[in-house]
Amino acid sequence: MSGGDELVAKLQQQAGDALRVVAEYDRDGYELRYARGDVTARLEDRGDAIHRNLVLEGISREHLEDLFDAGNLRCSMHRFEEVTAFHFAEREYTGLFVSVDSDVDIPLASFTDTCWRSLD
């Protein structure tokens, strides 16, 4: 991913203060590009487990693309009561993780396209 700070700025324009986490990852670990102050402790607690899950999801990407036969998988999204999490699996073991507060109303297509384009 190129321009991590630029990506964070663009996502903050779209999500405002609801942006929680922006992180890129590979097989060995993850690098935080942004973490909102009130989620830092939670991230320290759960970050490694989330990273392992993202890698596993990335491995299954090809299976989902074959199953749905709808082109390349751009992202997966999980919406919880407090958090909406977006996973952009670039390759089998690399990608981008972005989360926002669940109550924020973001333009889904432009938000996810901004994230996806940052992987180039």
N, CA, C and O atoms as a MOPAC input file, in Angstrom:
PM7 MOZYME 1SCF
protein

 N      0.85200 1    -1.17500 1     0.00000 1
 C      0.00000 1     0.00000 1     0.00000 1
 C      0.88800 1     1.22500 1     0.00000 1
 O      1.84200 1     1.31300 1     0.77300 1
 N      0.57900 1     2.14800 1    -0.85200 1
 C      1.34800 1     3.39000 1    -0.88700 1
 C      0.50900 1     4.52200 1    -0.33100 1
 O     -0.70900 1     4.54000 1    -0.50800 1
 N      1.15100 1     5.47000 1     0.34200 1
 C      0.44700 1     6.65400 1     0.81700 1
 C     -0.50800 1     6.40100 1     1.95700 1
 O     -1.67000 1     6.80200 1     1.88400 1
 N     -0.05000 1     5.74300 1     3.01500 1
 C     -0.91300 1     5.44300 1     4.15200 1
 C     -1.52700 1     6.67500 1     4.77700 1
 O     -2.70900 1     6.66600 1     5.12200 1
 N     -0.74300 1     7.74600 1     4.93100 1
 C     -1.26800 1     8.98000 1     5.51100 1
 C     -2.30200 1     9.62100 1     4.59500 1
 O     -3.29100 1    10.18600 1     5.06300 1
 N     -2.07300 1     9.53300 1     3.30700 1
 C     -3.02900 1    10.07100 1     2.33400 1
 C     -4.34500 1     9.29700 1     2.40500 1
 O     -5.42300 1     9.88900 1     2.34700 1
 N     -4.25300 1     7.97800 1     2.53000 1
 C     -5.46100 1     7.16500 1     2.65800 1
 C     -6.23400 1     7.55500 1     3.90900 1
 O     -7.44900 1     7.74700 1     3.85100 1
 N     -5.55100 1     7.67400 1     5.02500 1
 C     -6.21400 1     8.04700 1     6.27600 1
 C     -6.92300 1     9.38700 1     6.11200 1
 O     -8.06100 1     9.53500 1     6.55800 1
 N     -6.28700 1    10.34900 1     5.49500 1
 C     -6.90600 1    11.66300 1     5.28600 1
 C     -8.16800 1    11.54700 1     4.43400 1
 O     -9.18400 1    12.16900 1     4.74200 1
 N     -8.10800 1    10.75500 1     3.36800 1
 C     -9.28400 1    10.57800 1     2.50500 1
 C    -10.42400 1     9.89700 1     3.25600 1
 O    -11.58400 1    10.28400 1     3.11600 1
 N    -10.09100 1     8.88100 1     4.05500 1
 C    -11.12700 1     8.16900 1     4.80600 1
 C    -11.71800 1     9.04800 1     5.89800 1
 O    -12.90900 1     8.94900 1     6.19300 1
 N    -10.90700 1     9.90100 1     6.49800 1
 C    -11.42900 1    10.83300 1     7.49700 1
 C    -12.36900 1    11.84400 1     6.86100 1
 O    -13.32900 1    12.27700 1     7.49900 1
 N    -12.11100 1    12.22600 1     5.61800 1
 C    -13.02900 1    13.12300 1     4.91300 1
 C    -14.38300 1    12.45000 1     4.72700 1
 O    -15.41900 1    13.11000 1     4.80700 1
 N    -14.38400 1    11.14600 1     4.48200 1
 C    -15.63100 1    10.43000 1     4.22300 1
 C    -16.33700 1     9.98000 1     5.49600 1
 O    -17.56600 1    10.01300 1     5.56400 1
 N    -15.57400 1     9.56000 1     6.50800 1
 C    -16.17800 1     8.99800 1     7.72000 1
 C    -16.09700 1     9.92700 1     8.92200 1
 O    -16.76200 1     9.69500 1     9.93200 1
 N    -15.29100 1    10.97400 1     8.82200 1
 C    -15.14200 1    11.90200 1     9.94300 1
 C    -14.56200 1    11.22300 1    11.17300 1
 O    -13.67900 1    10.37000 1    11.07900 1
 N    -15.08000 1    11.62200 1    12.32800 1
 C    -14.60200 1    11.07900 1    13.59900 1
 C    -15.00700 1     9.62500 1    13.81500 1
 O    -14.57300 1     9.00200 1    14.78300 1
 N    -15.82500 1     9.08000 1    12.93500 1
 C    -16.25700 1     7.68600 1    13.06800 1
 C    -15.19000 1     6.69600 1    12.61100 1
 O    -15.31900 1     5.49700 1    12.85800 1
 N    -14.13700 1     7.18000 1    11.94700 1
 C    -13.05100 1     6.28900 1    11.53400 1
 C    -12.34700 1     5.76600 1    12.77800 1
 O    -11.93100 1     6.54200 1    13.63800 1
 N    -12.21700 1     4.44800 1    12.86800 1
 C    -11.63200 1     3.82100 1    14.05400 1
 C    -10.21300 1     3.31300 1    13.81300 1
 O     -9.29200 1     3.67500 1    14.54400 1
 N    -10.03500 1     2.48100 1    12.79500 1
 C     -8.74300 1     1.82900 1    12.55800 1
 C     -8.47800 1     1.73000 1    11.06500 1
 O     -9.38200 1     1.44500 1    10.28000 1
 N     -7.23300 1     1.96700 1    10.68300 1
 C     -6.74200 1     1.68800 1     9.33800 1
 C     -5.42200 1     0.94600 1     9.53600 1
 O     -4.50000 1     1.46500 1    10.16600 1
 N     -5.33500 1    -0.26300 1     9.00100 1
 C     -4.11300 1    -1.06100 1     9.15500 1
 C     -3.89100 1    -1.88900 1     7.90600 1
 O     -4.83700 1    -2.41400 1     7.31900 1
 N     -2.64200 1    -2.00200 1     7.50500 1
 C     -2.30600 1    -2.93000 1     6.43100 1
 C     -1.59900 1    -4.11800 1     7.06300 1
 O     -0.97900 1    -3.99500 1     8.11900 1
 N     -1.69700 1    -5.26000 1     6.41300 1
 C     -1.11300 1    -6.45400 1     7.00300 1
 C     -0.46200 1    -7.32200 1     5.93900 1
 O     -0.74300 1    -7.20400 1     4.74700 1
 N      0.40800 1    -8.18800 1     6.40300 1
 C      0.95800 1    -9.26000 1     5.58200 1
 C      0.98900 1   -10.51100 1     6.45100 1
 O      0.45100 1   -10.52300 1     7.55800 1
 N      1.60800 1   -11.53700 1     5.95200 1
 C      1.62200 1   -12.81700 1     6.65600 1
 C      2.22400 1   -12.69400 1     8.06400 1
 O      1.79600 1   -13.39600 1     8.98000 1
 N      3.20300 1   -11.81800 1     8.23800 1
 C      3.95800 1   -11.74500 1     9.48500 1
 C      3.36800 1   -10.82300 1    10.54800 1
 O      3.69200 1   -10.96300 1    11.72800 1
 N      2.52100 1    -9.89600 1    10.15900 1
 C      1.97000 1    -8.97100 1    11.13900 1
 C      1.21700 1    -7.84100 1    10.47400 1
 O      0.87600 1    -7.91400 1     9.29400 1
 N      0.96200 1    -6.80000 1    11.23700 1
 C      0.21600 1    -5.66600 1    10.69600 1
 C      0.87600 1    -4.35800 1    11.10900 1
 O      1.59100 1    -4.28300 1    12.10800 1
 N      0.61200 1    -3.33400 1    10.30900 1
 C      1.12700 1    -2.00200 1    10.59100 1
 C     -0.04400 1    -1.03200 1    10.66700 1
 O     -0.79600 1    -0.87100 1     9.70600 1
 N     -0.18500 1    -0.39800 1    11.80600 1
 C     -1.25000 1     0.58000 1    11.97900 1
 C     -0.93600 1     1.84200 1    11.20500 1
 O      0.15900 1     2.39300 1    11.31400 1
 N     -1.89800 1     2.29700 1    10.42300 1
 C     -1.80500 1     3.59400 1     9.77300 1
 C     -2.56700 1     4.63300 1    10.58100 1
 O     -2.24600 1     5.82200 1    10.55300 1
 N     -3.58600 1     4.16200 1    11.30500 1
 C     -4.38500 1     5.05900 1    12.13200 1
 C     -5.14400 1     4.22400 1    13.15500 1
 O     -5.65200 1     3.15000 1    12.83500 1
 N     -5.21900 1     4.71600 1    14.37600 1
 C     -6.08200 1     4.13800 1    15.40500 1
 C     -6.62700 1     5.28700 1    16.24200 1
 O     -5.86800 1     6.06000 1    16.82600 1
 N     -7.93500 1     5.38800 1    16.29100 1
 C     -8.56200 1     6.43200 1    17.09600 1
 C     -8.23900 1     6.17800 1    18.56900 1
 O     -8.18100 1     5.02700 1    19.00200 1
 N     -8.03400 1     7.22000 1    19.31700 1
 C     -7.57100 1     7.10300 1    20.69800 1
 C     -8.36600 1     6.15600 1    21.57900 1
 O     -7.78600 1     5.42600 1    22.38300 1
 N     -9.68900 1     6.15900 1    21.43900 1
 C    -10.51200 1     5.34500 1    22.32600 1
 C    -10.55200 1     3.86800 1    21.94800 1
 O    -11.14700 1     3.07200 1    22.67500 1
 N     -9.94400 1     3.48300 1    20.84600 1
 C     -9.93200 1     2.05900 1    20.47000 1
 C     -8.54100 1     1.43200 1    20.58600 1
 O     -8.36800 1     0.24800 1    20.29900 1
 N     -7.56700 1     2.21400 1    21.00000 1
 C     -6.19100 1     1.72000 1    21.06800 1
 C     -6.05500 1     0.53500 1    22.01900 1
 O     -5.42600 1    -0.46200 1    21.66500 1
 N     -6.62800 1     0.62100 1    23.21500 1
 C     -6.52300 1    -0.47700 1    24.18500 1
 C     -7.19000 1    -1.74200 1    23.65300 1
 O     -6.66100 1    -2.84300 1    23.81100 1
 N     -8.33400 1    -1.58200 1    23.03200 1
 C     -9.04400 1    -2.73600 1    22.46200 1
 C     -8.21000 1    -3.38300 1    21.35900 1
 O     -8.16700 1    -4.60800 1    21.23700 1
 N     -7.56000 1    -2.56300 1    20.57000 1
 C     -6.71800 1    -3.06400 1    19.49000 1
 C     -5.51400 1    -3.82700 1    20.04000 1
 O     -5.14600 1    -4.87600 1    19.51200 1
 N     -4.91000 1    -3.30500 1    21.09100 1
 C     -3.78600 1    -4.01000 1    21.71600 1
 C     -4.22400 1    -5.37300 1    22.23300 1
 O     -3.45900 1    -6.33600 1    22.20100 1
 N     -5.45300 1    -5.44300 1    22.70400 1
 C     -6.01500 1    -6.67800 1    23.24300 1
 C     -6.33500 1    -7.70600 1    22.15800 1
 O     -6.09800 1    -8.90000 1    22.34200 1
 N     -6.87400 1    -7.24400 1    21.02600 1
 C     -7.41300 1    -8.15300 1    20.02100 1
 C     -6.70500 1    -8.11100 1    18.67000 1
 O     -7.02800 1    -8.89900 1    17.78100 1
 N     -5.75300 1    -7.21300 1    18.50700 1
 C     -5.11400 1    -7.00400 1    17.20600 1
 C     -4.48900 1    -8.24500 1    16.60100 1
 O     -4.67500 1    -8.50800 1    15.41300 1
 N     -3.75200 1    -9.01400 1    17.39000 1
 C     -3.09000 1   -10.20600 1    16.84700 1
 C     -4.09900 1   -11.25800 1    16.39100 1
 O     -3.90900 1   -11.89100 1    15.35300 1
 N     -5.16000 1   -11.44600 1    17.15600 1
 C     -6.18500 1   -12.42300 1    16.78000 1
 C     -6.92300 1   -11.97100 1    15.52000 1
 O     -7.22900 1   -12.78700 1    14.65000 1
 N     -7.20400 1   -10.68800 1    15.42300 1
 C     -7.85300 1   -10.16500 1    14.21500 1
 C     -6.93200 1   -10.35200 1    13.01800 1
 O     -7.38500 1   -10.73800 1    11.94100 1
 N     -5.65200 1   -10.08300 1    13.19800 1
 C     -4.68700 1   -10.28000 1    12.10900 1
 C     -4.70700 1   -11.72300 1    11.61300 1
 O     -4.77000 1   -11.95700 1    10.40600 1
 N     -4.65400 1   -12.68200 1    12.51600 1
 C     -4.68600 1   -14.10100 1    12.11100 1
 C     -5.94900 1   -14.41100 1    11.31200 1
 O     -5.89800 1   -15.13300 1    10.31600 1
 N     -7.07700 1   -13.86700 1    11.75100 1
 C     -8.33000 1   -14.10600 1    11.03800 1
 C     -8.31700 1   -13.48200 1     9.64300 1
 O     -8.81700 1   -14.08500 1     8.69400 1
 N     -7.75000 1   -12.28300 1     9.51200 1
 C     -7.66700 1   -11.64200 1     8.19900 1
 C     -6.84700 1   -12.48500 1     7.23100 1
 O     -7.22000 1   -12.63300 1     6.06700 1
 N     -5.73400 1   -13.03900 1     7.70400 1
 C     -4.90600 1   -13.89700 1     6.85100 1
 C     -5.71000 1   -15.11300 1     6.40500 1
 O     -5.65600 1   -15.49100 1     5.23500 1
 N     -6.45400 1   -15.73000 1     7.32000 1
 C     -7.27600 1   -16.88900 1     6.95900 1
 C     -8.35400 1   -16.51200 1     5.94800 1
 O     -8.61000 1   -17.26100 1     5.00500 1
 N     -8.98500 1   -15.36000 1     6.13800 1
 C     -9.99000 1   -14.90300 1     5.17300 1
 C     -9.36300 1   -14.68600 1     3.80200 1
 O     -9.96900 1   -15.01300 1     2.78100 1
 N     -8.15400 1   -14.13800 1     3.77400 1
 C     -7.46500 1   -13.91100 1     2.50400 1
 C     -7.18900 1   -15.20000 1     1.76200 1
 O     -7.25500 1   -15.24400 1     0.53300 1
 N     -6.88000 1   -16.25100 1     2.50600 1
 C     -6.62500 1   -17.55200 1     1.88800 1
 C     -7.88000 1   -18.06500 1     1.19100 1
 O     -7.78400 1   -18.72000 1     0.15200 1
 N     -9.06100 1   -17.77500 1     1.75000 1
 C    -10.31300 1   -18.27400 1     1.16700 1
 C    -10.85400 1   -17.37600 1     0.05900 1
 O    -11.90500 1   -17.67100 1    -0.51100 1
 N    -10.16300 1   -16.29800 1    -0.25200 1
 C    -10.63300 1   -15.34300 1    -1.26300 1
 C    -10.91100 1   -16.02100 1    -2.60300 1
 O    -11.97200 1   -15.82200 1    -3.19500 1
 N     -9.96400 1   -16.81300 1    -3.07600 1
 C    -10.11900 1   -17.47200 1    -4.37500 1
 C    -11.34300 1   -18.38400 1    -4.39100 1
 O    -12.05300 1   -18.46000 1    -5.39400 1
 N    -11.58600 1   -19.07100 1    -3.28500 1
 C    -12.76100 1   -19.94100 1    -3.19100 1
 C    -14.04900 1   -19.12600 1    -3.35000 1
 O    -14.95800 1   -19.53900 1    -4.07200 1
 N    -14.13000 1   -17.98500 1    -2.68800 1
 C    -15.32300 1   -17.14500 1    -2.79400 1
 C    -15.50600 1   -16.60000 1    -4.20300 1
 O    -16.62800 1   -16.52500 1    -4.70400 1
 N    -14.40300 1   -16.22000 1    -4.84200 1
 C    -14.49500 1   -15.72800 1    -6.21900 1
 C    -15.02800 1   -16.81600 1    -7.14500 1
 O    -15.84800 1   -16.53600 1    -8.01900 1
 N    -14.57900 1   -18.03700 1    -6.96500 1
 C    -15.07900 1   -19.15700 1    -7.76700 1
 C    -16.53700 1   -19.44800 1    -7.44900 1
 O    -17.33800 1   -19.68400 1    -8.35400 1
 N    -16.88100 1   -19.43300 1    -6.18000 1
 C    -18.23400 1   -19.75000 1    -5.74200 1
 C    -19.26000 1   -18.76400 1    -6.29600 1
 O    -20.29600 1   -19.17500 1    -6.81800 1
 N    -18.97900 1   -17.48000 1    -6.18700 1
 C    -19.92600 1   -16.45700 1    -6.62700 1
 C    -19.83400 1   -16.16200 1    -8.11700 1
 O    -20.79700 1   -15.67500 1    -8.70800 1
 N    -18.69600 1   -16.44700 1    -8.73100 1
 C    -18.48900 1   -16.20900 1   -10.16000 1
 C    -18.96300 1   -14.80500 1   -10.56200 1
 O    -19.73000 1   -14.63800 1   -11.51000 1
 N    -18.48400 1   -13.80400 1    -9.81400 1
 C    -18.90500 1   -12.42000 1   -10.03400 1
 C    -17.71100 1   -11.47900 1   -10.14300 1
 O    -17.83800 1   -10.28000 1    -9.89100 1
 N    -16.56500 1   -12.01100 1   -10.51200 1
 C    -15.36700 1   -11.18600 1   -10.62800 1
 C    -14.51600 1   -11.26100 1    -9.37600 1
 O    -14.72400 1   -12.10500 1    -8.50400 1
 N    -13.55000 1   -10.35400 1    -9.31200 1
 C    -12.63500 1   -10.32600 1    -8.17000 1
 C    -13.34000 1    -9.82700 1    -6.91500 1
 O    -14.12800 1    -8.88300 1    -6.96300 1
 N    -13.04600 1   -10.47200 1    -5.79900 1
 C    -13.56800 1   -10.03200 1    -4.50900 1
 C    -12.84600 1    -8.75400 1    -4.10600 1
 O    -11.62300 1    -8.74700 1    -3.96800 1
 N    -13.59100 1    -7.68500 1    -3.91800 1
 C    -12.99200 1    -6.40400 1    -3.54900 1
 C    -12.85800 1    -6.26600 1    -2.04000 1
 O    -11.81800 1    -5.83200 1    -1.54500 1
 N    -13.91300 1    -6.63500 1    -1.30400 1
 C    -13.82300 1    -6.53600 1     0.15500 1
 C    -14.91300 1    -7.37800 1     0.79800 1
 O    -15.89500 1    -7.75600 1     0.16000 1
 N    -14.71300 1    -7.65600 1     2.05900 1
 C    -15.77000 1    -8.25100 1     2.87200 1
 C    -16.05400 1    -7.26900 1     4.00400 1
 O    -15.18700 1    -6.49500 1     4.41000 1
 N    -17.27200 1    -7.31800 1     4.49900 1
 C    -17.68900 1    -6.36800 1     5.52100 1
 C    -18.41200 1    -7.12500 1     6.62400 1
 O    -19.20900 1    -8.02500 1     6.35800 1
 N    -18.12600 1    -6.75100 1     7.85500 1
 C    -18.82500 1    -7.31100 1     9.01100 1
 C    -19.36800 1    -6.14000 1     9.81700 1
 O    -18.61400 1    -5.26400 1    10.24200 1
 N    -20.68700 1    -6.13200 1    10.02400 1
 C    -21.29500 1    -5.02800 1    10.77700 1
 C    -21.77400 1    -5.55400 1    12.12200 1
 O    -22.64900 1    -6.41700 1    12.20000 1
 N    -21.18500 1    -5.01700 1    13.16600 1
 C    -21.54300 1    -5.35500 1    14.53600 1
 C    -22.30500 1    -4.18200 1    15.14700 1
 O    -22.48300 1    -3.15300 1    14.49600 1
 N    -22.74800 1    -4.32700 1    16.37100 1
 C    -23.46600 1    -3.24100 1    17.03500 1
 C    -22.63000 1    -1.96700 1    17.10500 1
 O    -23.15000 1    -0.87100 1    16.89600 1
 N    -21.34200 1    -2.10700 1    17.39700 1
 C    -20.49000 1    -0.94000 1    17.61300 1
 C    -19.55100 1    -0.62700 1    16.45500 1
 O    -19.12400 1     0.51700 1    16.29900 1
 N    -19.22700 1    -1.62100 1    15.64700 1
 C    -18.16600 1    -1.47800 1    14.64500 1
 C    -18.60800 1    -2.06900 1    13.31000 1
 O    -19.23800 1    -3.12500 1    13.26300 1
 N    -18.27100 1    -1.37800 1    12.23300 1
 C    -18.35400 1    -1.96400 1    10.90000 1
 C    -16.92400 1    -2.11500 1    10.41600 1
 O    -16.17200 1    -1.14300 1    10.34500 1
 N    -16.55500 1    -3.36000 1    10.08100 1
 C    -15.18100 1    -3.67900 1     9.70000 1
 C    -15.13300 1    -4.07700 1     8.23200 1
 O    -15.94900 1    -4.87200 1     7.76400 1
 N    -14.17100 1    -3.51800 1     7.51600 1
 C    -13.96700 1    -3.80700 1     6.09900 1
 C    -12.62300 1    -4.49700 1     5.92700 1
 O    -11.61200 1    -4.06200 1     6.47900 1
 N    -12.62400 1    -5.57200 1     5.15900 1
 C    -11.38600 1    -6.31400 1     4.89200 1
 C    -11.15300 1    -6.34400 1     3.38800 1
 O    -11.99700 1    -6.81300 1     2.62400 1
 N    -10.01000 1    -5.84200 1     2.97900 1
 C     -9.61100 1    -5.81500 1     1.57400 1
 C     -8.41700 1    -6.74200 1     1.42300 1
 O     -7.28500 1    -6.35200 1     1.71000 1
 N     -8.66300 1    -7.97100 1     0.97200 1
 C     -7.58100 1    -8.94200 1     0.79100 1
 C     -6.95300 1    -8.70400 1    -0.57200 1
 O     -7.56300 1    -8.97300 1    -1.60700 1
 N     -5.74100 1    -8.20200 1    -0.56000 1
 C     -5.06100 1    -7.88200 1    -1.82000 1
 C     -4.54800 1    -9.14400 1    -2.49800 1
 O     -4.81500 1    -9.38700 1    -3.67500 1
 N     -3.82500 1    -9.92600 1    -1.75400 1
 C     -3.32900 1   -11.22200 1    -2.20800 1
 C     -3.58600 1   -12.19700 1    -1.07300 1
 O     -4.23300 1   -11.85100 1    -0.08500 1
 N     -3.09100 1   -13.39200 1    -1.21000 1
 C     -3.39000 1   -14.42500 1    -0.22900 1
 C     -3.03300 1   -14.02200 1     1.20300 1
 O     -3.77300 1   -14.34500 1     2.13200 1
 N     -1.93300 1   -13.33500 1     1.39200 1
 C     -1.49300 1   -13.02100 1     2.75200 1
 C     -1.32700 1   -11.52900 1     3.02200 1
 O     -0.71400 1   -11.15800 1     4.02300 1
 N     -1.84600 1   -10.67600 1     2.17200 1
 C     -1.69600 1    -9.23900 1     2.37200 1
 C     -3.01800 1    -8.53000 1     2.15000 1
 O     -3.87500 1    -8.99800 1     1.40000 1
 N     -3.17100 1    -7.39800 1     2.81100 1
 C     -4.39100 1    -6.65000 1     2.61600 1
 C     -4.49600 1    -5.44500 1     3.52500 1
 O     -3.51600 1    -4.99000 1     4.11300 1
 N     -5.70800 1    -4.94500 1     3.62000 1
 C     -6.01600 1    -3.72600 1     4.35300 1
 C     -7.23700 1    -3.98300 1     5.22300 1
 O     -8.18600 1    -4.64400 1     4.80200 1
 N     -7.20200 1    -3.45500 1     6.43900 1
 C     -8.32500 1    -3.53600 1     7.37000 1
 C     -8.71200 1    -2.11500 1     7.74900 1
 O     -7.85800 1    -1.30900 1     8.11900 1
 N     -9.99900 1    -1.81400 1     7.65700 1
 C    -10.51000 1    -0.48800 1     8.01300 1
 C    -11.77500 1    -0.68600 1     8.83400 1
 O    -12.61000 1    -1.52600 1     8.49900 1
 N    -11.91900 1     0.08000 1     9.90200 1
 C    -13.16200 1    -0.00100 1    10.66700 1
 C    -13.68200 1     1.39700 1    10.98700 1
 O    -12.92900 1     2.36200 1    11.11700 1
 N    -15.00800 1     1.45800 1    11.10900 1
 C    -15.71000 1     2.69900 1    11.43500 1
 C    -16.78200 1     2.38000 1    12.47300 1
 O    -17.13500 1     1.21800 1    12.67600 1
 N    -17.29400 1     3.41600 1    13.12500 1
 C    -18.43200 1     3.23500 1    14.01600 1
 C    -19.62600 1     2.76700 1    13.18900 1
 O    -19.81700 1     3.22200 1    12.06100 1
 N    -20.42600 1     1.86600 1    13.74100 1
 C    -21.54600 1     1.31100 1    12.98200 1
 C    -22.65100 1     2.30900 1    12.69100 1
 O    -23.43100 1     2.10800 1    11.76100 1
 N    -22.73400 1     3.37300 1    13.46300 1
 C    -23.83100 1     4.31700 1    13.24500 1
 C    -23.50900 1     5.41700 1    12.23600 1
 O    -24.33500 1     6.30000 1    12.00300 1
 N    -22.31300 1     5.37500 1    11.63200 1
 C    -21.96500 1     6.38900 1    10.64100 1
 C    -22.57200 1     6.00900 1     9.28600 1
 O    -22.58400 1     4.83900 1     8.90300 1
 N    -23.06600 1     7.00200 1     8.58500 1
 C    -23.64900 1     6.78700 1     7.26200 1
 C    -22.61700 1     7.20000 1     6.21800 1
 O    -22.45300 1     8.38500 1     5.92700 1
 N    -21.92700 1     6.21400 1     5.66200 1
 C    -20.89200 1     6.50100 1     4.66600 1
 C    -21.35800 1     6.03100 1     3.29400 1
 O    -22.13600 1     5.08300 1     3.19700 1
 N    -20.89100 1     6.68300 1     2.23500 1
 C    -21.19900 1     6.21400 1     0.88300 1
 C    -20.36900 1     4.95600 1     0.59800 1
 O    -19.16200 1     5.04200 1     0.37100 1
 N    -21.00800 1     3.81600 1     0.61300 1
 C    -20.31400 1     2.53200 1     0.57400 1
 C    -19.40600 1     2.37600 1    -0.63900 1
 O    -18.24400 1     1.99800 1    -0.48800 1
 N    -19.90400 1     2.65500 1    -1.82200 1
 C    -19.10200 1     2.43900 1    -3.03400 1
 C    -17.86100 1     3.32200 1    -3.04500 1
 O    -16.76400 1     2.83300 1    -3.31800 1
 N    -18.01000 1     4.60600 1    -2.75700 1
 C    -16.83500 1     5.48300 1    -2.81400 1
 C    -15.87200 1     5.20000 1    -1.66200 1
 O    -14.65800 1     5.30500 1    -1.84000 1
 N    -16.38600 1     4.84700 1    -0.49400 1
 C    -15.52800 1     4.52500 1     0.64400 1
 C    -14.68900 1     3.28200 1     0.34900 1
 O    -13.47500 1     3.28300 1     0.55400 1
 N    -15.33300 1     2.23400 1    -0.12800 1
 C    -14.59300 1     0.99800 1    -0.40600 1
 C    -13.67300 1     1.16200 1    -1.61300 1
 O    -12.59000 1     0.57600 1    -1.64100 1
 N    -14.08100 1     1.94400 1    -2.60600 1
 C    -13.19400 1     2.19200 1    -3.75300 1
 C    -11.93900 1     2.95400 1    -3.32800 1
 O    -10.84800 1     2.67900 1    -3.82700 1
 N    -12.08900 1     3.90500 1    -2.41100 1
 C    -10.93000 1     4.63200 1    -1.89100 1
 C     -9.95100 1     3.65600 1    -1.24600 1
 O     -8.74300 1     3.74400 1    -1.46600 1
 N    -10.46700 1     2.74400 1    -0.46400 1
 C     -9.61500 1     1.74200 1     0.19000 1
 C     -8.96600 1     0.83200 1    -0.84100 1
 O     -7.75700 1     0.60100 1    -0.79800 1
 N     -9.76000 1     0.31900 1    -1.76300 1
 C     -9.25100 1    -0.63600 1    -2.75400 1
 C     -8.14500 1    -0.01800 1    -3.60800 1
 O     -7.12200 1    -0.65000 1    -3.86600 1
 N     -8.36300 1     1.22900 1    -4.04400 1
 C     -7.35800 1     1.89800 1    -4.88400 1
 C     -6.03800 1     2.10400 1    -4.14900 1
 O     -4.98800 1     2.18600 1    -4.78700 1
 N     -6.07200 1     2.18800 1    -2.83500 1
 C     -4.83900 1     2.40000 1    -2.06800 1
 C     -3.93100 1     1.17400 1    -2.09600 1
 O     -2.75000 1     1.27400 1    -1.76200 1
 N     -4.45900 1     0.03900 1    -2.48200 1
 C     -3.67200 1    -1.19400 1    -2.50900 1
 C     -2.74500 1    -1.26500 1    -3.71100 1
 O     -1.83100 1    -2.08900 1    -3.73600 1
 N     -2.96400 1    -0.42500 1    -4.69500 1
 C     -2.10700 1    -0.43700 1    -5.89200 1
 C     -0.71400 1     0.04500 1    -5.59300 1
 O      0.12800 1     0.09600 1    -6.48900 1

